[in-house]
Amino acid sequence: MAVNSPLPVASELKPVNGIDIGFAEAGIKKPNRKDVLLMTLAEGATVAGVFTKNRFCAAPVQVSKANLAAVSNGGKPIRALVVNTGNANAATGEQGLQSARTTCEEVARLLGIDAQQVLPFSTGVILEQLPVQKIVAALPAAVSNLKQDNWFNAAEAIMTTDTQPKAASLTTTIGGHTVTMTGISKGAGMIKPNMATMLGYLAFDAKVAQPVMDELVRHAADRSFNCITIDGDTSTNDSFILVATGAGSLSIDSVDSPDYIALRDAVTGISTHLAQQIIRDGEGATKFITISVEQGRDMEECRKIAYSIAHSPLVKTAFFASDPNLGRILAAIGYAGVDDLDTAKLDLYLDDVLVAKAGGRNPDYKEEDGQRVMKKAEILVRVELGRGDANSTVWTCDLSHDYVSINADYRS
């Protein structure tokens, strides 16, 4: 059960003009479940993406990066995205690359476009060859049910260990133009993105130039999907894709445009919501934890400390147990790698409770106050470094018995 994250309502997920969505059941890992997703894009759409930096990046990641690079070098624009769950097609060598290309070729044949205009994505078990013929056999069904209002089905079609689909919609006005955006994400474990998340897709109906899209996707990812962690593991398949369909009246061709800032903030806002849904649905999670590190010299050291706290198994298990063993947080701060940190200037808060003051236990701190906060489903950890004006926020969850069980049984 996700932490304070209600199921998305299908009727509230707004269609985005210029993108159609279809799905199918290919039986890749389990029968009778949606496991293939197809998105088709209108002519004139622009697409940008960020991908995992894991050196074992999956075959579809390699193909998608190459196909996006081809657009930047004067190739034909991207017209379709295809996603499968149940198999990551990662660490699969040349055969895996060929399987990803075969999937693109079949999508292209069905839609009458070039294979290089298709971006493939996969998620699931690593080190197993993709059952590409199952995907090829299922694609006609995905084509046959293409329609604009399939976003809820799309969110379900990319799930693995997720307990619920993750999706969000927004309609906003920018420069007098109405802009509609809808996005989906998936992920519950193997989450410490080094660019984005396990999988995330966000579409909106503005017309945006390619260089602007490239800047926009990096900005949004760095402030949303790159600020989450469940277990500290960076997946081989992490991908976050933005699609500007060009079907609306808003047009932006420069980051200097006054409308760009409004669009950037809206995209970052909905991306943050999608990223936080992943943490709320973390494998075995019972608590949603915000870690805010403030008064640092720069964002890098603030984020380094925030992630050190968020990744600590001792900290995460203490949160699961509602045990205010808060010296574990100070220890995680101390080994974060900020070598010149002056701990005598540091204050630590748990929600409104001042736990540590000037690097030591606050004389007024009472353990029952810490336990009161630890029992909550949503908790804020705030660290004041006392050395500058920079800050950074990371979102994480606790570590429970169920996390071990889910991952021990993942392939069974």
N, C-alpha and C positions, 0 to 999 in steps of 0.2 A: 504494500500500500504506500503510495507516494505521500510525502510529508506536505500537508496543506496544499495539495495540487489537484484540484478537481479535474475530472475528465473534460477534455474539450468537447464542445457541442457542435455536431456536424453542421447544423443550420447557421451557426455563428461564424463559420469559416468562409470568408468572402471569396467568391471567384475573382480571379485577376484576368482582365482582358488580355489576350495574347498568349495564354498558356492553357493547354488542355492536358488532362491527366487520365491515364488508364492503369489498370492493375490486373494481375493474373495469379493463379495458383499453379506453380511449377513443380511442387513437391521436392524442392531442393534438399531440405533436411527433414521436414515433417509434412505429412499429407494434410490437405484441407486447411491450408492457411495461406493468406496473401503473402507472396514472397518475391514478386516481380513488380516493379513500378516503372512506368513510362511517362515522360513529360515531353510534349512537343511544343515548340516555340514559334511564334509568328515571325515572318520575315521582318528584319529590322531590329530584332531583339539583340541586346548586348549582354554578354555573360562574363563574369569574373570569378575566380576561385582562389582559395588558399588551401594548402595540403600539408599532410604530415611531413615532418622532417626526420622521421624514423628511417634509417638507412635501409631497412627491409621494407620499404614502401611497396604496397601491393601493386600487382600488374595493372588493375584499372586506374590507379593513381598515376602510374607512369604514362598510360595511354591518354588519360584526360589532360595531363599537363602538356603532353606533346600536341594534342589537338587544339588546346587553347593557345599555345605558342604559335601554331600555324596561322590562327586568326590574326594575331598581332603582326605576323610577317606577310600579310596580304591575302591569306586564304579565305575560303568561304566561311560565313558566320555559323556559329553553333545553332542547330535547329532541334536537337533532342537530347534528353538525358535518360539513361536507363540504369536502374538500380536493382540488385538482387540481395536478398538476405539469406542466411543459412550457410554461406561459404564466402570467406574473405578473398579467395584467390590471391593469397599473399605467400611469399616464399615458395612459389610454384614454377620459377624459372621461365624458359622460353615457351614451354607449353602453356603456362598461365597467361603470358602476353598474347599468344595466339588466340586463346579462348576469349580474352577481352576484346581483341580485334574482331573475332568472329561474331561476337554479340553486336558490336557496332555495325558490322557489315549487314547483318540480318535486319536490324532496325532500319538501316539506310534503304535496304531493298524494299521493305514494307512501306516506307514513307516517301520513297522517290527522291532521296537526297544522297549526299556522299557520306561514306563511312567516317571521314574526318570531321564531319559536322555533328557527330554524336559523342557525348561524354559518358563513359561507363563508370559505375560505382558498385562496390561489393562490400558486404559485412557479414561476419560469422567466424567460422573456424579457420585458423591459419594452418598452413602446411598441408592442405588437401586440395587436389585439383578440382577446378570448377566443373560441375556437370553441365557443360555448355549446351548440350543437346536438349536438356530439359528446359533451359531458358529459351532456346530457339523455338521449341515446340509451343511454349506458352505465349510468346510475343503476339501472335495474331489475336488472341483473346484480349490482351492489353490494348491493342490498337482498336478493337471493336468497341470497347467501352470508354474511349477517350471522351472526356467532357470537362467543362470548366469547374464544376462543383464537386470534384472528387478528392478534395484535400483531406478529409477525414480518412478515407480509404488509403490515401497515399501515406499518411502518418502510420497507419497500421501495417502497411506493406513493408516498412523498413525496420520494424522492431526485431530485436533478438531477445535479450533477457529483460527488456523493458516490461514493466507491469502494466503500462498504459501508453497510448499514443500521446505525442507531444506536438502541439500546433498552436498557432496564434494568428490573429488578424488585426488589422488596423486600417482605418480610413482617416486621412488627415487632409488639410488644405495647405498648400504651399504656393505662395505667390499667386493666389487666386485660383489655383488649379486643384481639383480633387485628385488625390492619389490613394489608391488601394494597394495594400500589401498583405500577403499571407505567407507564412513559413511553417516548416516542419523540422523536427530534429529527432535524432534517436541516440541512445546511449544510456547505459546504466552501470557499466563496469569498464575497465581498461580506459579510464578517463584521467588523463593529465595532458590535455592537448598542447601541442607545440606549434600551433598555428590556428586551430579551430576546434572542432569537436569530432566525435565519431562520424556522424553524417548530419549535415544541416543544409537546407535549401530554403531560400527566401526570394520571392518574386514580387515585383511591383510594376505598375503600368506606366511609369514615366519613360521618356526617351533620354538616355544618358550616354554620353560619348565614352568610348572604351577606356581612354586614360583616366577619366573620372571614376569609372567603375573599378579600375584596378586600385586606385587610392581608397575608394569607399570600402571595398571588401577587407582591406588590411586594417583600416581604422576600426570598423565594426568588430572584426575578429579579436583584435588586441584588447578591446574593452568589454568583451562578452565571453566568447568561447575560450579565449586564452586566459580567462580568470577563474576557471573552474577546475576542480580536481576531486575525484572520488578515491582513487587508490594509488595515484602517482605513476601509472603506466600509460605511456604514449602509444596509441594504436598504430598499426601499419597502414590503416585505411582512412585516417582522419581527413575529412573534406568538408569545406564550407563553400557553398556556391550562391552567388547573387545573380539574379536575372532581372534585367530591366526590359520589359516586353516592348516598350515603345508604343503601346496602344492607347495611352492617355494623352492629355493635352500638355502636360508639363515637359519641358525640354531643358536639359542642362548640358552644356558643353565645356564647362570650366569649373575647377575647384574654387575659383575666385568669384563665381556667381553667388549672389546673396541667397538664392534658393538652395544652393548646395548644402549649406550649413543646416538648414531645416530638414532636408532629406537625410543628410548624414545622421542627425540626431534621432530621427524617426527610425531609420534602419538599425542604428545601434541600440535603441530602446527595445525594439521587438526581438533583436538578436539576443540581448541580455535576458529577456523573458524566456526565450527558447533554451538558452544555456542553463538558466536556473531550474527549469523543468527537469533537465537531466540530473542535476544534483538532488533535487527533491525525490527523484525516482531511482537514486543510487541503489545498487544491489545491497539489500538488507538494511537500508537506511531507516533510521527512526527519528533523526534530527537534521535540520537544515541550519548550517553554521556560517555566519558571515565573519570574515577575519579582515579587520581594517587596521592597516599599519600607517601611522601618521607621523608628521614632523621628522621625516627622513631627509637626507641630503639629496637623494634623487629617487626616481620611481624604481630603478633597478634594485636598490638595496631594500626598499619597502616591499617589493614583490618577492624578493629572495627570502625575507623573514616571514612573510605571510605564507608562502608555500612550505617553508620549513615547519611551521606550526600545523598547516593543513595536512602534511604528509606523515606526520608522526603517528605511528601505530599506538604509542602510549597515550598521546593526547586523544586520539579518536576513540580508543576503547574507554577512556575515562568519561568522555561525553556519553557514550552508550550506557555506561553504568550509572550515570548521573552522580559521579564521584568527583567532588571538587579537589582533586589532586592536582592543583594548578601550578605547582612547581614544575610539572612536565612542560607547561607552556614556556616558562622561563628557560628551561633547558634547551628547548627547540629553538628559541630565539638565539641563545648563546652559540649554538653550533651551525647557525645559518650561513656563516661564511663572511660576515661583516667584521673584519678583523680589528678595526679601530673603534668598534661600538663601545661607547661609554655607558655601561649598565647603571651607573649611579644617577643618570638622568632619565631613566626609563620608568614609565608608569604603565600598569596593566589593569584594564577594566574588563569585567564580565557583565555585559549589559550596563546597568547603572552602578554596579558594585566596584569600588576601587580595591583591587586585590593587592597589588604591589605598588609601592610608592618610593621613588628615588632608588629603584633597584632592589628594594627589600620589602618584606611583608608590611603592608599597611597596618599600623598599630590598631586601627579601628576596625579592621576586617574581621568578620565573624564567619566561621565556616557554614553556619546555617543560611547565611545570605548567599554564599556561593552555591550551596545545594539547591536553594530556591530557584536560582537561574538555571542550573544544570538540568533540572527536571522539565524545563520547557521544551517544546518541539522546535522552537526557533530561537537561536542564541547569537548574540553579537560578542565577539572577542575584539577588543580595541587596544592597540599598543601605541603609546606615544613615546617616540624616540628622543625627543628634545634636542634635535640637531639640525633642523631645517624646515622647509615648507612642503616637501614632496609627500605624496601619499599613494597608497594602492589598496585595492580591495579584492579579495579572493573568496569564492564560495565553495564550501565543502560539506561533507556529511560525516556522521559517526561511522564506526566500524563495528559490526555486530557479528554474532554467531552465524547469521544467515548469509553474510557475505562469503564466508568460508564454504558453507554448504553449497551455495549456488555455483561457485567456481570449481569446487571439487566434482560436482555432478554435471558440469557444462556439456560434456560430449556424450553423456549417457542418454 
